Amino acid sequence: MAAYRDIKQLYIGGKWVQAQHYTKLHSPYTEEVIAKVPAASKEEVNQAVEAAFKTRTVMAKMPAHQRAAILEKVVSLLETNADQAAETIALEAAKPIAAAKREIVRTIQTYKFAAEEAKRIHGETLSLDAAPGGENKLAYTTREPIGVIGAITPFNFPMNLVAHKLGPAIASGNTVVLKPASQTPLSAFFIGKLFEEAGLPKGALNIVTGSGRDVGDQIVTDPRISMITFTGSPEVGIGIRNKAGLKRITLELGSNSALIIDEGTDIEKILPRCMMGAFDFQGQVCISLQRIYVHESLYEPFVEKFVEAASRLKIGDPLHPATDISALISKKDIERTMGWIEEAKQAGATVATGGFTQGNALLPTVILNADSKLKVSCQEVFAPIVLINKVSSIKEAISQVNDSRYGLQAGIYTNDLQAALNAADELHVGGVMINDIPTFRVDHMPYGGVKESGMGREGIKYAVEEMTELKLVVINRNGPK
């Protein structure tokens, strides 16, 4: 790990810049210092924004094939350095190395999609004679880059969720000021070096680290920035929306994603998917499977098999290939989740397995018969905790799923086509996964939620639309008069 014990620099205007102030970055698993990371000052953030603002015309005029070539080069470099990238994630986020490697595979796909989308950003033609006065007039639309994008990213997918912001931004000819999560800046610096090597114009990408209260707020309120794209908590997202004024905003916020299991479902077949959905990266996934509603005919055998499988998961060092569960991102999250578990127990819920810690790791925890008003049920737990409740019908399950302030994704397993289609209509979420868990995501699909789960959509094509302005051009074919 010695290679990581160094002093990082800000990336401003195409240069790696020593910062005025630094903070220590600790491993969530061992708690040892793994790097010293810049805490950007107001002036340093200002320099990053100014560099992006000055470079915006360079990026806007860059041909699509050049933007695509830069992204394709990043793909090639990331493929070459995939193992080091995965180790960086495992070290700073305590993501088990197997999961970190899967994230790198997805990140590569995300940049590939971005390279492809760079070549197919287009508008449409309109015949205006559908309206009186539009005779002999032709119109077409174009999409132009919005300018400078402020990207604020979370810790849980420090490579791929950065890619979901950088990829479409670069593809559509924008410049970026990136503020990664305080716990996972190493991944952002890593990808910054790859973009530098790939030939991205100086100033097109700027990376500033520091607290959300200081660095994040300055980015959100700076008038030179035209759009904010943020992934994080609803509380912070609502604050961003209130401060951003007329900026374009995409917010990917919280969730407490649910799964419905209908009668007649083969529980042996779906069990591995449910385990992955609930416990991958310690449940620290925006669409982690938090609530499961099982038809009463399957409830007892499903609980038995799920609890048994959860108790077999291996706890340990994120860099060990056999590890399934490692440390939560911070001690504060350990304290929070243990408090929520205790609240559930006091309210009469049953902890079927887990419910205690091993070092900085919370063991996979299964809670039965939890009231919908408990924190573990109605808030985003972001930990390896899953609730299993019994229902008598799909209708009851849909009602329980919708009884939430969130609405990102939901899933349903059923052999009844009518039940599946009804669920698709009635579930108040951004995405319904039929015969799969709500944790399913591939990187080119539209992704986003309703209610307090956010606004706008990611998925490269859809993010490009968010990051561009629509311009209308009308041609009077009658000529000047």
Sequence and secondary structure as in RCSB ss.txt:
>XXXX:A:sequence
MAAYRDIKQLYIGGKWVQAQHYTKLHSPYTEEVIAKVPAASKEEVNQAVEAAFKTRTVMAKMPAHQRAAILEKVV
SLLETNADQAAETIALEAAKPIAAAKREIVRTIQTYKFAAEEAKRIHGETLSLDAAPGGENKLAYTTREPIGVIG
AITPFNFPMNLVAHKLGPAIASGNTVVLKPASQTPLSAFFIGKLFEEAGLPKGALNIVTGSGRDVGDQIVTDPRI
SMITFTGSPEVGIGIRNKAGLKRITLELGSNSALIIDEGTDIEKILPRCMMGAFDFQGQVCISLQRIYVHESLYE
PFVEKFVEAASRLKIGDPLHPATDISALISKKDIERTMGWIEEAKQAGATVATGGFTQGNALLPTVILNADSKLK
VSCQEVFAPIVLINKVSSIKEAISQVNDSRYGLQAGIYTNDLQAALNAADELHVGGVMINDIPTFRVDHMPYGGV
KESGMGREGIKYAVEEMTELKLVVINRNGPK
>XXXX:A:secstr
 GGG EE  EEETTEEE  S EEEEE TTT  EEEEEE   HHHHHHHHHHHHHHHHHHHHS HHHHHHHHHHHH
HHHHHTHHHHHHHHHHHH   HHHHHHHHHHHHHHHHHHHHHHT     EEEGGGSTT TTEEEEEEEEE SEEE
EE  SSSTTHHHHHHHHHHHHTT EEEEE  TT HHHHHHHHHHHHHTT  TTSEEE  S IIIIIHHHHH TT 
 EEEEES HHHHHHHHHHSTTSEEEEE     EEEE TT  HHHHHHHHHHHHHGGGG STT   EEEEETTTHH
HHHHHHHHHHHT  B  TTSTT SB   S HHHHHHHHHHHHHHHHTT EEEE  SEETTEE  EEEES  TTSH
HHHS   SSEEEEEEESSHHHHHHHHHSSSEESEEEEE S HHHHHHHHHH  SSEEEETS TT   TTS B  E
ETTEES BSHHHHHHHTEEEEEEEEETT   
